[in-house]
């Protein structure tokens, strides 16, 4: 280390000045460091000294020097040059673990981290972290506290590039286990509160940065009990520390579910910390935890079921800027507003909490966040609409709280879309002004649409949110909100509405010819699609978009989006939806209603409004363009999994006489309609015509068509040895009066079996009351051509209910799995082997092999049991696929990652069995699905390859065996030399060897 060459008031080259006092302290530090500096292995100059007194002297010199540091000093080269020497000395002293100087050395590390710029310290993250990690378990509480503080600072500000190395270091030091043990052993009677605060804060940061660390924390029952007990302590600092830790646990979907299992105390504490009587920093922790727990709809509904009113009150209070007594909003208050607005996004899901939001005056709060000086005056009730619009334009133009605008528009849109049709709020002025604000912002977005560029993403984000809010208000179920939004938007558009529409159509036409996908074009495309859909909701503009050219443009756009899918979720065009927590989540499976490409949804919505106003023809009278649209929509209905696009596709199809939802399972079970052989229910029309149907299908999909359970016309005993039903006998007979239209009922059965029906307008009129009396709400919505409300789920088309009590009374056959040697009891029958009560009609419709077996006329076709040559685990997955068309997935995320190889292989074994069985039973779909599951799991656990290769060979699954061998190929030499291949026969070893050769030659 070099001494300072400057005296009093000296200044280093290119840096700030330092005083004579600082220069003196620097020289003393230099001399102290020289006492322990030597060449390490004759090459590198390092500080190493085991003398306690010298160590103490150096630490004191470092302390004095760091205490003298000012903003000017930080820029001086002498200070910067000193950092590596200071770090080197502190690291050595910490590694020596000498009790005499350990505490003050740890304190100086904290001081160093506090005063040195983060950009400089990034070079020393690894050097400092290693000794600090080892001292977390120190018996000296002051040392472990200081080390926790220091590590917290390092990990919070560490660059992403260092994460992998630091995580490996922490795994070697078993840091997570150490910190968890420290928290478990915490005693409030003998330890300071600061100890728990710092340890929990450190653990929180670790969980936030490294998802693999989370499982061991939320799965630690003892730790969870300790944390729950600490929530009961009256000291607020304990509650805040626990909530912060819970927020990091909740980043894991499985962890969040665990927290909510017995979450009453947690939620009570969370809401308590949100109270306005507490500091903003305390309230923010409550809001952040709630955001984590409400990442999906199930979490939101769980929270609102336990504490709906107090939670919503806390959210609205947190958003109320009037609660801040100071005129200017401070930084921590602004952070509080942002977090409260983020949590208010739970309004995107329907539920009772919407009613509470309105009761708590959310309209007034939102208005106060938009317009800084808005005050309700009696004269404003009488002012003209033009004056109110001018007032709003002026208020929005003041750019007040711009950061909050996207959240406000989102909340307003969700509130509007989840209102009931008879919604009537007490204060119309607030509602009207909010609608006016959104409409003004929307028109501004349309006007500026052509000006969006790369550096204006934030403005574009606000424009997208405002446009979406207006879209949701114009098509709100609330008649008041929808009519008011249409009227106000029409008035604001009056001067230039036609010009804006012309530009909007021109842009969309240009987009479909070039299909630009850059970010600015994506923003513009979405805003213009939303804009066109809003225009279609305004009667005075509809005639300007009625031509076939507009339909051609939209059809081309939707077809292109469908054929060229891009991952453009709403988050891609709404940056405000991202925060430092949302980017670090794991184990959440969120399927957004709008799907993977939000452009497809908005394109379908625009087509839907165009068709609704200008098209209504039967599917057998389509022109070429309409036929293309019809075919595309049916494909979307079958292949997409997102509810939003499927709903709008079905809604559009209803205008062409097609009502319902195409699905693979509907196509399968539809084959059985009117099939006599397995029918067990007879429907007799007033004309005397009898329809043979299947009780299990009606019980699942249309229970009102069946008589009450106690009205049985023939024996209905449960399956098992007691079964008395003979082929051709009906268990139930249902007679219909002359009030039931026979043709309508037969058509309704098409929907019950296939999931859809086709019919002309005259038949649809007769179907409407029947569908309503049968409580088929999704069908009723389509028959009445009611627009789908945002967030509405697609009706469940599967037959899973037939596997439970609903289907037991109609069960007529048993599937028996390979015996496992375990004891077995059944609530339905007395069989003591693993089995499942199922239904011949469903088996017959799902599998060619079983269809042939059940209709062969041989002994097996009359048997009450079909033996399935796979394990119970494999058979239950097969049954679930037959009844739902979905193969259950093995555990994923942290649940999978924390299994040992034996557990993982146990999970994969049923899928390998099913691959083999599917080949025999001619179930190509399930074979492909099982193969994909095994391949996916092997990609993340290649050390299972040897066992999977053996199993694949055992079942003659050579495609799977080839893949397992390819996984082993890069490691062939290591596996051979270690003897791991000795368990394989020579043929399989040759497979691996051949795969290795292909790999070495670049063939994969």
Beta strands, then each sheet from edge to edge (+ up, - down):
strand 1: 37-40
strand 2: 44-47
strand 3: 658-660
strand 4: 681-684
strand 5: 690-693
strand 6: 732-735
strand 7: 756-758
strand 8: 813-816
strand 9: 835-838
strand 10: 865-867
sheet 1: 1+ 2-
sheet 2: 3+ 7-
sheet 3: 5+ 4- 6-
sheet 4: 9+ 8- 10-
end
